[in-house]
Amino acid sequence: MALDMSSNATDVYAVPDNTASLVASTLQAAVFLFLGPFVCIYGPSIIHIVTLIRSLFAMNYLAYIQNAGAVNKNTAFSVFTDQVALLAAGTLALTIASLRGRKLMAYSSGAVLGMMVATPLVALMRESLYFGTVGCTAYGEKTEIFPEGEPVGCDHDSQAFQGTFQGSKATFVVIVTVFAIMGSKTLGFSISMMGSTMIISGSLGIVRSIILQTVNDQDVMQNVISTFTAIELPVTYSLSFAGYVIQWMILKRKDDLRYTSPELYVQDTDEITKLKEELKAMKPEEQTSFIGFFKTVFKRDLKINKIAKKVKQNYVMNATSFTPYRQPEFLPRQPDEMKTMPFRLFRFFISGKWDDRFHKADMMLKNLILEDISMLQEAMKMHAKALVVKRMKGLLASKKQKVGTTDEKQNVGTSSTNVKRAFSAGRSSGTPTPGLAQV
């Protein structure tokens, strides 16, 4: 009787299978399918958003989605308070830290790339071993340890099962570690891989959840999971390489001398033109004194800040339209408006226009106002060193002149003293002093 009561209680509190997973997969698919193509192609131009998404992946966001199928009424609140809060706090912390630290950004980028490369590869390896060497027959209920479903029909304590289970996890860690070390060299491909993973995960995830929700045949579900696992690896990798090639083609750096920079053709106002002429007239390297040199440098910095303020005010605040810093050029025969339309749509929905305008204004300052600022700074450094050397030589010459004057005075004083002593000695002895007897 007690056993029957327990069974009835369990039935009362049972939750329909895969409902939570279906809801989570649907929301994830909607977001991923919208963001994925833009991240895959335009990722380097929207680094702040890419860093946020990368931080989500680095916090093992996909595991949270996969574990949604294991949530029940008894664990729903604890999952929200513990896992979701930890995911949000960790993502924000990692995003801010990555944007402020280039090394951390490189490591996190490489680690995320390693996770995306390893996830389908390890899943395919695990699938083949579970239903091949180990002898499992199907996937059971989703658990925290087995988010894709617990393998059934095999001994979990056997050496073959434990070797597959632990070996797959070790392989995953090794791949992630290697890619994290190579993070700075794989940044562009990491962004493309992240976008393609979002596309494939979103599309396959929603289809798989719908099929598993509507089909009750265990064999059919097993075939669906095996098929999706098999096609996920080649499709994800192929889409990543294609996205990286397109990304390289349309996001060429415009500050490279081999390409024409659109910022060079922006018209200045009369006020900005006048300020730039005044800036060119200031030449600290032609000053011959320390005071004049540093005074000119100070005035020049003030003038640069004033020009920068005017340029940003004129371009950012008063502009009626904007163009991205890196103009897509993959269809040269089409007008620029058509070429940048996907980017404009994405920026309108997802990110602000001000970032692009400020970025472009900074590039305008670099290309138009400061021209070759590095060479100018180097010239000022050399001139400052020359002034220091000139000043030291002047001080040394003045010191030598003072020392020579002092020696002459000492010699004259010594001669007059000797004459006085000789004269005094001659008077006391009665012997005439040479030269004085004639007088």
C-alpha positions as CSV (number, residue, x, y, z in Angstrom):
1,M,0.0,0.0,0.0
2,A,2.8,2.4,0.9
3,L,4.4,1.6,-2.5
4,D,1.1,2.5,-4.3
5,M,0.8,5.7,-2.4
6,S,4.3,6.7,-3.4
7,S,3.6,5.9,-7.0
8,N,0.4,7.9,-7.0
9,A,2.2,10.8,-5.5
10,T,4.9,10.6,-8.1
11,D,2.2,10.6,-10.9
12,V,0.5,13.6,-9.4
13,Y,3.7,15.7,-9.4
14,A,5.0,14.4,-12.7
15,V,5.9,17.0,-15.4
16,P,5.4,16.4,-19.1
17,D,8.6,15.2,-20.7
18,N,10.6,17.7,-22.8
19,T,8.2,20.6,-22.2
20,A,10.7,22.9,-20.5
21,S,13.3,21.8,-23.1
22,L,11.0,22.7,-25.9
23,V,10.3,26.2,-24.5
24,A,14.0,26.9,-23.9
25,S,15.0,25.6,-27.3
26,T,12.3,27.7,-29.0
27,L,13.5,30.9,-27.3
28,Q,17.1,30.0,-28.0
29,A,16.4,29.2,-31.6
30,A,14.6,32.5,-32.2
31,V,17.5,34.5,-30.7
32,F,20.3,32.4,-32.3
33,L,18.7,32.4,-35.8
34,F,18.4,36.2,-35.7
35,L,21.9,37.0,-34.3
36,G,23.8,34.1,-35.8
37,P,24.2,35.4,-39.4
38,F,25.2,38.9,-38.3
39,V,27.8,37.5,-35.8
40,C,29.2,35.1,-38.4
41,I,29.7,37.8,-41.0
42,Y,29.9,41.2,-39.3
43,G,31.3,40.0,-35.9
44,P,34.6,42.0,-35.9
45,S,32.6,45.3,-36.4
46,I,30.3,44.6,-33.4
47,I,32.9,43.5,-30.9
48,H,31.0,44.5,-27.8
49,I,28.0,42.3,-28.7
50,V,30.2,39.5,-29.8
51,T,32.1,39.7,-26.5
52,L,28.8,39.5,-24.6
53,I,27.7,36.4,-26.6
54,R,31.1,34.9,-26.2
55,S,30.9,35.3,-22.5
56,L,27.6,33.5,-22.5
57,F,29.2,30.6,-24.3
58,A,32.2,30.7,-22.0
59,M,29.9,30.4,-19.0
60,N,28.6,27.1,-20.6
61,Y,25.3,28.7,-21.5
62,L,24.4,25.7,-23.8
63,A,24.6,23.4,-20.8
64,Y,22.0,25.5,-19.0
65,I,19.7,25.1,-22.0
66,Q,20.3,21.4,-22.2
67,N,19.6,21.0,-18.5
68,A,16.2,22.7,-18.9
69,G,14.7,19.3,-19.7
70,A,15.7,18.0,-16.3
71,V,13.9,20.8,-14.4
72,N,10.9,19.8,-12.4
73,K,8.6,21.6,-9.9
74,N,10.9,20.8,-7.0
75,T,14.0,22.3,-8.6
76,A,12.6,25.1,-10.7
77,F,13.1,27.9,-8.1
78,S,16.6,26.7,-7.1
79,V,17.6,26.6,-10.8
80,F,16.5,30.2,-11.3
81,T,18.1,31.5,-8.1
82,D,21.3,29.6,-8.4
83,Q,22.1,28.8,-12.0
84,V,20.5,31.7,-13.8
85,A,21.8,34.3,-11.3
86,L,25.3,32.8,-11.6
87,L,25.1,32.8,-15.4
88,A,24.0,36.4,-15.5
89,A,26.6,37.6,-13.0
90,G,29.4,35.6,-14.5
91,T,28.6,36.7,-18.1
92,L,28.6,40.4,-17.2
93,A,31.8,40.1,-15.2
94,L,33.6,38.2,-18.0
95,T,32.3,40.6,-20.6
96,I,33.6,43.7,-18.8
97,A,36.9,42.1,-18.0
98,S,37.4,40.9,-21.6
99,L,36.7,44.4,-23.0
100,R,39.2,45.9,-20.7
101,G,41.9,43.2,-21.0
102,R,43.2,42.2,-24.4
103,K,44.9,39.0,-23.1
104,L,41.7,37.9,-21.3
105,M,39.7,38.6,-24.5
106,A,42.1,36.4,-26.5
107,Y,42.0,33.6,-24.0
108,S,38.2,33.6,-23.7
109,S,37.9,33.8,-27.5
110,G,40.2,30.8,-27.9
111,A,38.4,28.9,-25.2
112,V,35.0,29.5,-26.7
113,L,36.3,28.5,-30.1
114,G,37.6,25.3,-28.5
115,M,34.2,24.6,-26.9
116,M,32.5,25.1,-30.3
117,V,35.0,22.9,-32.1
118,A,34.9,20.2,-29.4
119,T,31.2,20.1,-28.7
120,P,30.0,18.5,-32.0
121,L,33.2,16.5,-32.3
122,V,32.9,15.0,-28.8
123,A,29.2,14.5,-29.2
124,L,29.8,12.4,-32.4
125,M,32.5,10.4,-30.7
126,R,30.4,9.8,-27.7
127,E,27.4,8.8,-29.8
128,S,29.5,6.3,-31.8
129,L,31.0,4.7,-28.7
130,Y,27.9,4.6,-26.6
131,F,25.9,2.7,-29.3
132,G,28.8,0.8,-30.7
133,T,31.5,-0.4,-28.3
134,V,29.6,0.1,-25.1
135,G,26.4,-1.4,-26.4
136,C,23.8,1.1,-25.2
137,T,20.4,0.9,-26.9
138,A,18.8,4.4,-26.4
139,Y,18.8,7.6,-24.5
140,G,16.6,7.9,-21.4
141,E,15.6,10.8,-19.2
142,K,17.7,14.0,-19.2
143,T,19.7,14.5,-16.1
144,E,22.3,17.0,-14.9
145,I,25.1,14.6,-15.7
146,F,23.6,13.5,-19.0
147,P,21.8,16.6,-20.4
148,E,21.3,15.0,-23.8
149,G,19.7,11.9,-22.1
150,E,21.0,9.1,-19.9
151,P,22.2,6.1,-22.0
152,V,20.1,3.0,-21.2
153,G,20.6,-0.7,-22.0
154,C,24.3,-0.7,-20.8
155,D,26.2,-1.0,-17.6
156,H,27.3,2.4,-16.4
157,D,29.9,0.8,-14.1
158,S,31.7,-1.1,-16.9
159,Q,35.1,-0.1,-18.0
160,A,33.9,0.6,-21.6
161,F,31.2,3.0,-20.4
162,Q,33.4,4.8,-17.9
163,G,36.3,5.0,-20.4
164,T,33.9,6.6,-23.0
165,F,32.3,9.0,-20.5
166,Q,35.6,10.2,-18.8
167,G,37.5,10.1,-22.1
168,S,35.0,12.3,-23.8
169,K,35.2,14.9,-21.0
170,A,39.0,14.8,-21.0
171,T,39.1,15.3,-24.8
172,F,36.8,18.2,-24.5
173,V,39.1,19.8,-21.8
174,V,42.2,19.3,-23.9
175,I,40.7,20.8,-27.0
176,V,39.5,23.9,-25.1
177,T,42.8,24.4,-23.4
178,V,44.8,24.2,-26.7
179,F,42.5,26.7,-28.4
180,A,42.6,29.0,-25.4
181,I,46.4,29.1,-25.6
182,M,46.1,30.0,-29.3
183,G,43.4,32.6,-28.7
184,S,45.0,35.7,-30.2
185,K,45.7,33.9,-33.5
186,T,42.1,32.6,-34.0
187,L,40.0,35.6,-33.1
188,G,38.4,36.1,-36.5
189,F,37.6,32.4,-37.0
190,S,36.4,32.2,-33.4
191,I,33.7,34.8,-34.2
192,S,32.7,33.1,-37.4
193,M,32.5,29.7,-35.6
194,M,30.4,31.3,-32.9
195,G,27.9,32.6,-35.4
196,S,27.7,29.3,-37.3
197,T,27.2,27.4,-34.0
198,M,24.4,29.8,-33.2
199,I,22.7,29.1,-36.5
200,I,23.1,25.4,-36.4
201,S,22.2,25.0,-32.7
202,G,19.2,27.2,-33.1
203,S,17.8,25.5,-36.2
204,L,18.6,21.9,-35.3
205,G,17.7,22.4,-31.6
206,I,14.1,23.6,-32.3
207,V,13.5,20.8,-34.9
208,R,14.9,18.2,-32.6
209,S,12.8,19.4,-29.7
210,I,9.6,19.4,-31.8
211,I,10.2,15.9,-33.1
212,L,11.0,14.5,-29.6
213,Q,7.9,16.2,-28.2
214,T,5.6,14.8,-30.8
215,V,7.1,11.3,-31.5
216,N,6.7,8.6,-28.8
217,D,8.5,5.8,-30.7
218,Q,11.9,5.3,-29.0
219,D,13.5,4.0,-32.2
220,V,12.4,7.1,-34.1
221,M,13.8,9.4,-31.4
222,Q,17.1,7.5,-31.4
223,N,17.4,7.9,-35.2
224,V,16.6,11.6,-35.0
225,I,19.3,12.2,-32.4
226,S,21.8,10.1,-34.2
227,T,21.1,11.9,-37.5
228,F,21.3,15.3,-36.1
229,T,24.5,14.5,-34.2
230,A,26.1,13.2,-37.4
231,I,25.2,16.2,-39.6
232,E,25.9,18.9,-36.9
233,L,29.7,18.5,-37.1
234,P,30.3,18.9,-40.9
235,V,27.6,21.5,-41.3
236,T,28.9,23.7,-38.5
237,Y,32.5,23.5,-39.6
238,S,31.6,24.2,-43.3
239,L,29.4,27.2,-42.4
240,S,32.2,28.5,-40.1
241,F,34.8,28.4,-42.9
242,A,32.3,30.0,-45.4
243,G,31.5,32.8,-42.9
244,Y,35.1,33.4,-42.2
245,V,35.9,33.8,-45.9
246,I,32.9,36.2,-46.4
247,Q,33.9,38.1,-43.3
248,W,37.5,38.5,-44.6
249,M,36.2,39.7,-48.0
250,I,33.7,42.3,-46.8
251,L,35.4,43.6,-43.7
252,K,38.9,44.6,-45.1
253,R,40.6,47.2,-43.0
254,K,40.0,50.6,-44.4
255,D,43.1,52.2,-42.7
256,D,45.3,49.9,-44.9
257,L,47.1,51.9,-47.6
258,R,46.1,49.3,-50.1
259,Y,42.4,50.2,-49.8
260,T,40.7,53.5,-50.2
261,S,39.4,54.9,-47.0
262,P,36.0,56.6,-47.2
263,E,36.9,58.9,-44.3
264,L,39.4,60.7,-46.5
265,Y,36.6,62.3,-48.5
266,V,34.6,63.8,-45.7
267,Q,34.1,67.6,-46.1
268,D,35.1,69.8,-43.2
269,T,33.4,73.0,-42.1
270,D,35.0,76.4,-42.5
271,E,35.7,76.5,-38.7
272,I,37.4,73.1,-38.7
273,T,39.5,74.0,-41.7
274,K,40.7,77.2,-40.0
275,L,41.5,75.3,-36.9
276,K,43.5,72.7,-38.8
277,E,45.5,75.5,-40.6
278,E,46.3,77.0,-37.2
279,L,47.4,73.5,-36.0
280,K,49.8,73.1,-38.9
281,A,51.3,76.5,-38.1
282,M,52.3,75.2,-34.7
283,K,55.7,73.6,-35.0
284,P,57.3,72.6,-31.7
285,E,60.2,71.1,-33.4
286,E,61.3,74.5,-34.7
287,Q,61.5,76.1,-31.2
288,T,65.0,76.8,-29.9
289,S,64.2,77.1,-26.2
290,F,62.6,74.8,-23.6
291,I,60.0,77.3,-22.6
292,G,59.0,77.9,-26.3
293,F,59.0,74.2,-27.0
294,F,56.7,73.1,-24.2
295,K,54.5,76.1,-24.6
296,T,53.9,75.2,-28.3
297,V,53.3,71.6,-27.4
298,F,50.7,72.6,-24.8
299,K,49.0,74.9,-27.3
300,R,49.0,72.2,-29.9
301,D,47.4,69.7,-27.6
302,L,44.7,72.2,-26.8
303,K,44.1,72.9,-30.5
304,I,43.8,69.1,-31.2
305,N,41.3,68.7,-28.5
306,K,39.3,71.6,-29.8
307,I,39.3,70.2,-33.4
308,A,38.3,66.8,-32.1
309,K,35.4,68.3,-30.2
310,K,34.2,70.2,-33.3
311,V,34.6,67.2,-35.6
312,K,32.6,64.9,-33.3
313,Q,30.0,67.5,-32.7
314,N,29.6,68.2,-36.4
315,Y,29.6,64.5,-37.5
316,V,28.1,62.6,-34.6
317,M,25.5,65.0,-33.2
318,N,24.4,66.8,-36.4
319,A,24.7,63.8,-38.8
320,T,21.4,62.6,-40.4
321,S,22.8,59.3,-41.6
322,F,25.8,57.1,-40.9
323,T,27.9,54.5,-42.5
324,P,29.9,51.7,-40.8
325,Y,33.6,52.2,-40.3
326,R,34.3,49.2,-42.5
327,Q,32.3,49.5,-45.7
328,P,31.2,46.1,-47.3
329,E,32.5,45.8,-50.8
330,F,31.5,42.3,-51.8
331,L,29.2,43.6,-54.6
332,P,31.0,46.6,-56.2
333,R,28.3,47.2,-58.8
334,Q,25.6,47.8,-56.3
335,P,25.2,51.2,-54.5
336,D,26.6,51.6,-51.0
337,E,23.1,51.7,-49.5
338,M,22.3,48.2,-50.8
339,K,25.6,46.9,-49.6
340,T,25.3,48.1,-46.1
341,M,21.5,47.4,-45.7
342,P,21.9,44.1,-43.6
343,F,24.4,45.9,-41.4
344,R,22.1,48.9,-41.0
345,L,19.2,46.6,-40.1
346,F,21.2,44.8,-37.5
347,R,22.5,48.0,-35.9
348,F,19.0,49.4,-35.8
349,F,17.6,46.4,-33.9
350,I,20.6,45.3,-31.8
351,S,23.2,48.0,-31.3
352,G,23.5,51.8,-31.2
353,K,24.5,54.0,-34.0
354,W,26.6,56.2,-31.8
355,D,29.4,53.6,-31.5
356,D,29.9,53.6,-35.2
357,R,29.8,57.4,-35.5
358,F,32.3,57.9,-32.7
359,H,34.5,55.2,-34.1
360,K,34.4,56.9,-37.5
361,A,35.0,60.3,-36.0
362,D,38.1,58.9,-34.3
363,M,39.3,57.6,-37.7
364,M,38.6,60.9,-39.3
365,L,40.8,62.6,-36.6
366,K,43.5,60.1,-37.3
367,N,43.5,60.4,-41.1
368,L,42.5,64.0,-41.6
369,I,43.6,66.1,-38.6
370,L,46.6,64.4,-37.1
371,E,47.9,63.0,-40.4
372,D,51.0,61.1,-39.4
373,I,50.9,61.7,-35.7
374,S,53.5,59.0,-34.9
375,M,56.1,60.7,-37.1
376,L,55.3,64.1,-35.6
377,Q,55.6,62.7,-32.0
378,E,58.9,61.1,-32.9
379,A,60.2,64.4,-34.4
380,M,59.2,66.2,-31.2
381,K,61.0,63.7,-29.1
382,M,64.2,64.1,-31.1
383,H,63.9,67.9,-30.9
384,A,63.4,67.7,-27.2
385,K,66.6,65.5,-26.9
386,A,68.4,68.0,-29.1
387,L,67.4,70.9,-26.8
388,V,68.6,68.9,-23.8
389,V,71.9,68.2,-25.4
390,K,72.2,71.9,-26.5
391,R,71.4,73.1,-23.0
392,M,73.9,70.7,-21.4
393,K,76.6,71.8,-23.8
394,G,75.9,75.4,-23.0
395,L,76.1,74.8,-19.3
396,L,79.4,72.9,-19.8
397,A,80.9,75.7,-21.8
398,S,79.8,78.3,-19.2
399,K,81.3,76.2,-16.5
400,K,84.6,75.9,-18.4
401,Q,84.7,79.7,-18.9
402,K,84.1,80.3,-15.3
403,V,86.9,77.9,-14.3
404,G,89.3,79.6,-16.8
405,T,88.5,83.1,-15.4
406,T,89.0,81.9,-11.8
407,D,92.5,80.4,-12.8
408,E,93.6,83.7,-14.3
409,K,92.6,85.7,-11.3
410,Q,94.4,83.2,-9.1
411,N,97.6,83.6,-11.2
412,V,97.5,87.4,-11.1
413,G,97.0,87.3,-7.3
414,T,99.9,84.9,-6.8
415,S,102.3,87.1,-8.9
416,S,101.5,90.3,-6.9
417,T,101.9,88.5,-3.7
418,N,105.4,87.2,-4.7
419,V,106.4,90.8,-5.7
420,K,105.3,92.1,-2.3
421,R,107.2,89.4,-0.5
422,A,110.4,90.0,-2.5
423,F,110.2,93.8,-1.9
424,S,109.8,93.3,1.9
425,A,112.7,90.8,2.0
426,G,115.0,93.3,0.2
427,R,114.3,96.2,2.5
428,S,115.0,94.1,5.6
429,S,118.3,92.8,4.3
430,G,119.5,96.0,2.6
431,T,119.9,94.1,-0.7
432,P,118.3,95.8,-3.7
433,T,115.4,94.0,-5.2
434,P,116.0,93.1,-8.9
435,G,114.2,95.5,-11.1
436,L,113.6,97.9,-8.3
437,A,117.2,99.1,-8.0
438,Q,117.0,100.7,-11.4
439,V,114.0,102.6,-10.3
